[in-house]
């Protein structure tokens, strides 16, 4: 069993820790954050050490690391900390759930996190530092470049190229053979049918609130 350190103590790190502890052969022995963000207590039962000093207590030749940060600043913070961890000499691990749907010949890089119940077709390639949440669908011959984040229920059709540091929200649909540029933001319930340039944003309007409250609505409907 390989022993590792998690970078991060937030909600994403807590979710990652759960999967690593219960669904992998990795053992989390500590967490680390920048000194200015040090918490006052342990993180889910393991000690927290300053990132500036982590290699002294947990030498890189004996421990691995996983950077468990969210999609802040379109994943650039996570990418930066991944780079720093590698510069310290740590071997970076990935987590691919045994029920993820990842095929045996699917290519993926380091610091990837792929949850259970993801549908992944043949000839899909993932770069480094890609996070994919449950319910995502990624169709054949799609390339997901470094530092992307696909939330639950996102749908990527065949032959898509998803540029670096792009965020795809729940129930978004990217159509067949579309190329998405770097650092794009694709919001929930959107449909992308044409190529996107770098740093473009696609969002849809929220569903309007109905004029009746729930009690009034139920009196007028057959739903009960």
C-alpha positions in Angstrom: 0.0 0.0 0.0 1.5 3.3 -1.1 1.4 6.1 1.5 0.6 9.6 0.2 -0.1 13.2 1.3 -3.1 15.1 0.1 -2.6 18.8 -0.7 -5.8 20.6 0.5 -8.2 20.5 3.5 -11.3 21.8 1.9 -14.5 20.1 0.8 -12.9 18.7 -2.4 -10.0 17.3 -0.4 -12.5 15.7 2.0 -14.3 14.0 -0.9 -11.1 12.9 -2.4 -9.9 11.5 0.9 -13.1 9.5 1.3 -12.5 7.7 -2.1 -8.8 7.2 -1.4 -9.4 5.7 2.0 -12.3 3.5 1.1 -11.9 2.6 -2.6 -8.2 2.5 -3.3 -4.9 0.8 -2.2 -3.5 4.2 -1.3 -3.1 5.3 2.3 -3.4 9.0 3.2 -1.0 9.7 6.1 -1.1 13.5 6.1 -2.5 16.6 4.5 -0.6 19.7 3.6 -1.5 23.4 2.8 0.4 26.6 2.5 1.5 27.9 5.9 -0.9 30.8 5.9 -3.9 28.4 5.5 -2.9 26.0 8.3 -6.0 24.8 10.2 -6.1 24.6 14.0 -6.8 20.9 14.0 -6.2 17.7 12.1 -7.9 16.9 8.8 -10.2 13.9 8.8 -7.9 12.2 11.3 -4.6 12.9 9.8 -2.1 15.6 10.7 -1.7 18.7 8.6 1.8 20.1 7.8 2.9 23.3 6.1 3.6 22.7 2.4 6.8 24.8 2.8 8.1 22.1 5.1 6.3 18.9 4.0 9.4 17.3 2.5 11.2 17.4 5.8 8.6 15.2 7.6 7.5 13.2 4.6 10.4 12.8 2.2 9.5 12.6 -1.5 11.4 9.4 -2.0 9.1 7.7 0.5 5.7 9.3 -0.1 3.5 10.3 -3.0 1.2 13.2 -3.3 -2.2 14.1 -4.7 -3.3 17.7 -5.2 -7.0 17.8 -4.1 -8.0 21.4 -4.9 -11.1 22.6 -6.7 -11.5 24.6 -10.0 -10.5 27.9 -8.5 -9.4 30.4 -11.2 -10.3 27.8 -13.9 -8.1 25.2 -12.3 -4.9 27.3 -12.4 -4.4 27.1 -8.6 -4.5 23.3 -8.6 -2.1 23.2 -11.6 0.3 25.6 -9.9 0.4 23.5 -6.7 0.8 20.3 -8.8 3.9 21.9 -10.4 5.3 22.9 -7.0 4.7 19.4 -5.6 6.6 17.9 -8.6 9.4 20.4 -8.1 9.8 19.1 -4.5 10.3 15.6 -6.0 7.0 14.0 -5.2 5.6 11.2 -7.3 2.0 12.3 -8.2 -0.7 9.7 -8.0 -4.1 9.5 -9.8 -7.3 7.9 -8.6 -9.6 6.1 -11.1 -12.5 4.5 -9.4 -12.9 0.7 -10.1 -16.5 1.4 -11.2 -15.6 4.5 -13.2 -16.1 3.1 -16.7 -12.5 3.8 -17.7 -11.4 1.1 -20.2 -8.2 -0.8 -19.6 -6.4 1.0 -22.5 -7.7 4.5 -21.7 -4.9 7.0 -21.4 -4.7 9.3 -18.4 -2.0 11.4 -16.8 -1.0 12.2 -13.2 -3.2 13.8 -10.6 -6.4 12.7 -12.4 -9.5 12.0 -10.3 -12.2 10.0 -12.0 -15.3 9.0 -10.0 -17.6 6.1 -10.2 -20.4 5.8 -12.8 -18.7 7.7 -15.6 -19.3 6.5 -19.2 -16.1 6.6 -21.2 -15.9 5.3 -24.7 -12.9 3.8 -26.5 -10.0 6.0 -27.7 -10.6 8.7 -25.1 -7.4 10.5 -23.8 -7.0 12.4 -20.6 -4.2 14.8 -19.9 -2.8 15.5 -16.4 -4.7 16.9 -13.5 -8.2 16.2 -14.9 -11.2 15.8 -12.6 -14.3 13.9 -13.8 -17.4 13.6 -11.5 -20.0 10.9 -11.5 -22.5 10.8 -14.3 -20.3 12.4 -16.9 -20.4 10.9 -20.5 -17.2 11.2 -22.6 -17.6 9.7 -26.1 -15.1 8.1 -28.4 -11.9 9.8 -29.7 -12.3 12.7 -27.4 -9.2 14.4 -26.0 -9.4 16.1 -22.6 -6.4 18.3 -22.1 -4.5 19.1 -18.9 -6.2 20.8 -15.9 -9.9 20.3 -17.0 -12.9 19.8 -14.7 -16.0 18.0 -15.8 -18.8 18.1 -13.3 -21.6 15.5 -12.7 -23.8 15.0 -15.7 -21.6 16.8 -18.3 -21.8 15.3 -21.8 -18.9 15.3 -24.2 -19.7 13.8 -27.6 -17.3 12.0 -29.9 -14.2 13.6 -31.4 -14.2 16.6 -29.1 -11.0 18.4 -28.0 -11.4 20.1 -24.7 -8.7 22.7 -24.2 -6.5 23.1 -21.1 -8.1 24.5 -17.9 -11.6 24.4 -19.2 -14.6 23.9 -16.8 -17.7 22.1 -17.9 -20.8 22.3 -15.6 -23.6 19.9 -15.0 -25.8 18.8 -17.9 -23.7 20.8 -20.4 -23.6 19.2 -23.9 -20.6 19.6 -26.3 -21.5 18.4 -29.7 -19.6 16.0 -32.0 -16.1 17.1 -33.2 -16.2 20.5 -31.5 -12.9 22.0 -30.4 -13.0 24.0 -27.2 -10.2 26.5 -26.6 -8.2 26.9 -23.4 -9.6 28.3 -20.2 -13.2 28.2 -21.3 -16.2 28.2 -19.0 -19.2 26.1 -20.1 -22.1 26.6 -17.8 -24.9 24.3 -16.7 -27.6 23.2 -19.2 -25.7 24.7 -22.1 -25.3 23.3 -25.7 -22.1 23.9 -27.6 -22.3 23.1 -31.3 -19.5 25.3 -32.7 -15.8 25.6 -31.9 -14.9 28.0 -29.0 -11.9 30.2 -28.9 -9.7 30.5 -25.8 -11.3 32.0 -22.7 -14.9 32.0 -24.1 -17.9 31.7 -21.8 -21.1 29.9 -22.6 -24.0 30.2 -20.1 -27.8 29.6 -20.2 -30.5 31.5 -18.5 -31.9 30.1 -15.2 -35.5 28.7 -15.3 -37.9 31.4 -14.1 -39.7 31.0 -10.8 -43.3 30.1 -11.3 -45.9 32.7 -10.2 -47.7 30.4 -7.7 -46.2 29.1 -4.5 -46.0 25.3 -3.9 -49.4 25.1 -2.0 -51.2 27.0 -4.8 -49.5 25.0 -7.5 -50.5 21.6 -5.9 -54.1 22.7 -5.6 -54.2 23.4 -9.4 -52.3 20.4 -10.6 -52.7 16.6 -10.7 -49.3 16.2 -9.0 -49.5 15.2 -5.4 
